[in-house]
Amino acid sequence: MRRAALLVLLLVLYLPALGNSASGTHPDEAWHLGTSAEMQAKGEWLTPTLDDVPNWYKPPLFYWSERVAYSILGTNLFAARLPSALAWIAVVLLVLALGRRMYGEEAGLSAALLTATAFGWVKYARLAMMDAPMALGLAIAAYATWRASEEDEPHWLLAVGAAAAMDFMIKGPVGAVLVLLLSGGFLLVRNRELLLSRWTAGAFLLGAVVGLPWYVASFAVHGQAFYDFFVVSQNYDRFNHPWTLRGEAILLVGFLVFSLPWTFLFAAGLRSLRAWREPGVLLPLAWMGAVLVTFTVPSLKWPHYGLTAIPAAMLLAVRLPPPRWARIATGATLAVVAVAALLAERWPLPWVPALALAGAAVAFAASAALAFRGRLAPMAGATGAGFALLFVLFVPGVNPPALPPEAVPAAAGRALWVYDTTPGLFTLAAGRPVRRAWNPAEAEQALRAGGALIASDGQLARLTPMVRERLVNLAHWRRIPGYLPEEKAWRSWRDRDPEAVYEGMSIVALHDGKDAPPGEAPR
């Protein structure tokens, strides 16, 4: 019954509003959306492209999963994001199974619920990003390593080889390295005989057979271009810049922030380090260390790189009952979130997001009360309900879509361009290709060629006066920008003026004597 309740929570938290562009996005998502949509349109499986240019930023396994979803559900945003959401649901279920085997039924359920409701994953697992599928490869490796070593079922090491191939085809060489360090590090301490067995050799062989063919085929077809782009630019060059303390802080602080509101429970779980040789401590440590240490080495790192270590951190958090200080700190964090939700009611909101916000405040307050009592599973469940209300109802209720459906027909069949923004989200919203104009000159060239340009008011102001005077506004809407300065948000809240957080967006074209009188500029 409790496992069924967990599954219901996962479905409610990760699937509704998945296809709504108003539910939020991330700059990297646009690259993946554009690439997979373009591969689908071309019927291409080998070479990822964007704007018809080979795009080897990542291997194509994630794009393949999106293409399968497109084939079943159509080329739309829901289908594009579904593989990521399903991968993360699978990760949580694997954490449940692994936690039960390591610590027992209650702790396993708590670990799964904490993993499912960590803030970073509530955000990123709902996007077409590669983090959740990569986390699935690590979760498979961790579960299979435990079964192979601690339950004397060595054939499970073949699943580790499959997981390495999977992450190799999602993230590149670093994906396989993460799996190798996780499983190999654990076996090096716990079971060296198994590490040196034929099963380990079989895992390597399986990983190579599954993971290498795309690399070989890409090099055979594209030769030096593939080598220079993928091997040199996207892998070697990441180690070819100075390592900085700021970069390391970005990784570690991002990991801690994305672990909220459970960061203090994880910190309390670090007391298990004194028993690091115990298998129930060593495996999460190997998992977490593989991620954080590996991503410490390259000079280029981003906050979300630590996401895949969060399931391991939550396993450590539930091994022992949390001490009083951790319960109080967690409860206080949740109480602050509840108060923040109530304060946000100051904005004059439509009734649906206002009601969702109030419900989220109640859920977070209940979670805070449960945290003070140390009831981890109900606490995490209440937090999940609060996050679902925020991400499924509140955010889409106040944030307009990236491209409203009624705006696309206004372009009247013109080629669509977007100004200085990766166009993936717009491509899926428009249902047809949208190209990128990187600078004012390219934007003006696209307009002169008869195209329609999607741009914000600020971006349109960068065009030359001569061009601006000839612009015709085909459609206009507003959106909350991806980067919202704190000062602007504060003024908007203080003055109860929600309009202050929005920016104007338009589809414009050059006047051709048919659409509108000359000089009718965008609003």
Residue pairs with C-beta under 8 A, 6 or more apart in sequence:
2 109
2 377
3 96
3 109
5 381
6 92
6 96
6 109
6 112
6 113
6 116
7 89
7 93
9 113
9 116
9 381
9 384
9 385
9 388
10 89
10 92
10 116
11 89
12 384
12 388
12 392
13 116
13 117
13 122
13 384
13 387
13 388
13 391
13 392
14 85
14 88
14 89
14 125
14 126
15 82
15 85
16 388
16 392
17 23
17 391
17 392
17 393
17 395
17 396
18 77
18 78
18 81
18 82
18 85
18 126
19 76
19 77
19 78
19 79
19 81
20 77
20 396
20 401
21 77
21 401
21 402
21 403
21 425
21 428
21 429
22 395
22 396
22 399
22 400
22 401
22 402
23 126
23 391
23 392
23 395
23 396
23 399
24 123
24 126
24 127
24 391
24 395
24 399
25 127
25 402
25 425
25 482
26 124
26 127
26 129
27 422
27 482
28 129
29 127
29 128
29 129
29 424
29 425
30 421
30 422
30 423
30 424
30 425
31 50
31 55
31 57
31 422
31 424
32 62
32 63
32 66
32 80
32 128
32 129
32 130
32 424
33 77
33 80
33 128
33 424
33 425
33 427
33 428
34 50
34 51
34 422
34 423
34 424
34 427
35 48
35 49
35 50
35 55
35 63
35 424
36 62
36 63
36 66
36 67
36 70
36 80
36 128
37 70
37 75
37 80
37 424
37 427
37 428
37 433
38 44
38 49
38 50
38 51
38 52
38 427
38 433
39 45
39 48
39 49
39 60
39 63
39 67
40 66
40 67
40 70
40 71
40 75
41 75
41 433
42 49
45 60
45 64
45 67
46 60
46 214
46 217
46 218
46 221
47 54
47 56
47 218
47 221
47 222
48 54
48 55
48 56
48 57
48 58
48 60
48 63
49 55
51 435
51 436
54 222
54 225
54 226
54 229
56 218
56 226
56 229
56 230
56 234
57 234
58 130
58 170
58 171
58 172
58 234
59 168
59 169
59 170
59 171
59 172
59 214
59 215
60 169
60 214
61 133
61 166
61 169
61 170
62 83
62 84
62 130
62 133
62 170
65 83
65 133
66 79
66 80
66 83
66 128
68 83
69 79
69 80
69 82
69 83
70 76
70 79
70 80
72 79
73 79
73 82
75 428
75 431
76 428
76 431
77 128
77 425
77 428
77 429
80 128
80 428
81 126
81 127
81 128
83 128
83 133
84 124
84 125
84 126
84 127
84 128
84 129
84 130
84 131
84 132
84 133
85 125
85 126
85 132
87 125
87 132
87 133
87 135
87 136
88 121
88 125
88 132
88 135
88 136
90 136
90 139
91 115
91 132
91 135
91 136
91 139
91 311
92 112
92 115
92 116
92 311
93 112
94 136
94 139
94 140
94 142
94 143
95 108
95 111
95 112
95 115
95 139
95 311
95 314
95 315
96 108
96 109
96 111
96 112
97 108
97 143
98 108
98 111
98 139
98 142
98 143
98 146
98 283
98 315
99 107
99 108
99 109
99 110
99 111
99 112
99 315
99 318
100 107
100 108
100 109
101 108
101 146
101 147
101 150
101 151
102 108
102 146
102 279
102 280
102 283
102 315
102 319
103 111
103 280
103 315
103 318
103 319
106 377
107 318
107 319
108 318
109 377
110 318
110 376
110 377
110 380
111 311
111 314
111 315
111 317
111 318
113 376
113 377
113 380
113 381
113 384
114 262
114 265
114 314
114 317
114 318
114 376
114 380
115 121
115 310
115 311
115 314
116 380
116 384
117 262
117 380
117 381
117 383
117 384
117 387
118 258
118 259
118 260
118 262
118 310
118 314
119 257
119 258
119 259
119 260
119 261
119 387
120 254
120 257
120 258
120 259
120 260
120 304
120 307
120 310
121 132
121 258
121 307
121 310
122 387
122 391
123 258
123 391
124 131
124 132
124 258
124 304
124 307
125 131
125 132
126 391
129 304
130 170
130 171
131 304
131 307
131 308
133 166
133 170
134 167
134 170
134 171
134 175
134 178
134 308
135 307
135 308
135 311
136 166
137 163
137 164
137 166
137 167
137 170
137 175
137 178
137 179
138 163
138 167
138 178
138 179
138 182
138 287
138 290
138 291
138 308
138 311
139 311
140 159
140 160
140 162
140 163
140 166
141 159
141 160
141 163
141 164
141 179
141 182
141 183
142 182
142 183
142 283
142 284
142 287
142 312
143 159
144 156
144 157
144 158
144 159
144 160
144 163
144 183
145 156
145 157
145 160
145 182
145 183
145 186
145 187
145 283
146 279
146 283
147 153
147 156
148 154
148 155
148 156
148 157
148 160
148 194
148 199
149 186
149 187
149 190
149 191
149 194
149 279
150 190
150 279
154 194
154 197
154 199
155 199
157 183
157 194
157 197
157 199
157 200
157 202
157 203
158 199
158 202
158 203
158 206
160 179
160 183
160 203
161 202
161 203
161 204
161 205
161 206
161 207
161 210
162 206
162 207
162 210
163 179
164 175
164 176
164 179
164 180
164 203
164 207
164 211
165 176
165 206
165 207
165 208
165 209
165 210
165 211
166 175
166 210
166 211
167 175
167 176
167 178
167 179
168 175
168 176
168 207
168 211
169 175
169 210
169 211
169 214
171 178
172 230
172 234
172 235
173 235
174 235
174 294
174 295
176 207
176 211
177 290
177 294
178 290
178 291
178 294
178 308
179 290
181 286
181 289
181 290
181 293
181 294
182 286
182 287
182 290
183 286
184 195
185 286
185 289
185 290
186 279
186 282
186 283
186 286
187 194
187 195
187 200
188 195
189 277
189 282
190 279
190 282
194 200
218 226
218 230
219 226
219 227
238 298
238 299
238 300
239 297
239 298
239 299
240 299
241 299
241 300
242 299
243 299
244 299
247 299
247 300
247 301
248 296
248 301
250 301
250 302
250 303
251 292
251 295
251 296
251 301
251 302
251 303
251 305
251 306
252 292
252 306
253 303
254 302
254 303
254 304
254 305
254 306
255 292
255 303
255 306
255 307
255 309
255 310
255 313
256 263
257 263
257 303
258 303
258 304
258 306
258 307
258 310
259 266
259 310
259 313
260 333
261 330
261 333
261 334
261 337
261 367
261 383
262 313
262 314
262 317
262 330
262 380
263 333
264 325
264 326
264 329
264 330
264 333
265 314
265 317
265 318
265 322
265 326
265 330
265 376
266 313
266 314
266 316
266 317
267 326
268 317
268 320
268 322
268 323
268 325
268 326
269 313
269 316
269 317
269 318
269 319
269 320
269 322
270 316
271 320
272 278
272 281
272 316
272 319
272 320
273 281
273 285
275 281
276 282
276 285
280 319
281 316
281 319
283 312
283 315
284 312
284 313
284 315
284 316
285 312
285 316
287 309
287 311
287 312
287 315
288 309
288 312
288 313
288 316
291 305
291 306
291 308
291 309
291 312
292 306
292 309
295 301
295 305
295 306
318 376
321 374
322 330
322 374
322 376
327 371
327 372
327 373
327 374
328 372
330 371
330 379
331 368
331 369
331 371
331 372
332 368
333 368
334 364
334 365
334 367
334 368
334 371
334 379
334 383
335 364
335 365
335 368
337 364
337 386
338 361
338 362
338 364
338 365
338 368
339 361
341 357
341 358
341 360
341 361
341 364
341 386
341 390
342 357
342 358
342 361
343 493
344 357
344 493
345 354
345 357
345 358
346 493
346 496
347 492
347 493
347 496
347 498
348 496
348 498
349 357
349 397
349 398
349 498
350 397
350 398
352 393
352 397
353 393
353 394
353 397
353 398
355 393
356 389
356 390
356 392
356 393
356 394
356 397
357 389
357 390
357 394
359 385
359 386
359 389
360 386
360 387
360 389
360 390
360 394
361 386
363 382
363 383
363 385
363 386
363 389
364 382
364 383
364 386
366 382
367 379
367 380
367 382
367 383
367 386
370 378
370 379
370 382
371 379
398 480
398 498
399 479
399 480
400 477
400 478
400 479
400 480
400 502
401 429
401 479
402 425
402 426
402 429
402 479
403 425
403 426
403 429
403 430
403 454
404 475
404 477
405 429
406 475
407 474
407 475
407 477
407 507
408 416
408 429
408 430
408 431
410 474
410 475
410 507
411 452
411 474
411 475
411 507
411 509
412 452
412 474
414 450
414 451
414 452
414 509
415 435
415 446
415 449
415 450
415 451
415 452
416 426
416 430
416 432
416 433
416 434
416 435
416 451
416 452
416 454
416 507
417 423
417 434
417 435
417 436
417 437
417 443
417 446
417 451
417 452
417 453
417 454
418 426
418 434
418 435
418 436
418 437
418 453
418 454
418 455
419 437
419 443
419 453
419 454
419 455
419 456
419 459
419 460
420 436
420 437
420 438
420 439
420 443
420 459
421 436
421 454
422 436
423 434
423 435
423 436
426 434
426 454
427 433
427 434
434 454
435 446
437 443
437 445
437 446
437 453
440 462
440 463
440 464
443 453
443 455
443 459
443 463
444 463
444 464
444 467
446 453
447 453
447 467
447 471
447 508
447 509
447 510
448 510
450 509
450 510
450 512
451 509
452 474
452 507
452 508
452 509
453 507
453 508
453 509
454 505
454 506
454 507
455 505
455 506
455 508
456 481
456 503
456 504
456 505
456 506
457 503
457 504
457 505
457 506
457 522
458 503
460 468
460 471
460 506
460 508
460 522
461 468
463 471
467 510
468 521
469 518
469 519
469 521
470 510
470 511
470 518
470 519
471 508
471 509
471 510
471 511
471 520
471 521
471 522
472 508
472 509
472 510
472 511
472 515
472 516
472 520
473 506
473 507
473 508
473 516
473 520
473 521
473 522
473 523
474 506
474 507
474 508
474 509
474 515
475 506
475 507
476 504
476 505
476 506
476 507
476 522
476 523
477 504
477 505
477 506
478 502
478 503
478 504
478 505
479 502
479 503
479 505
480 501
480 502
480 503
481 503
484 501
488 500
488 501
489 501
491 497
491 500
492 498
492 499
492 500
492 501
504 522
504 523
506 522
506 523
508 522
509 515
511 517
511 518
511 519
511 520
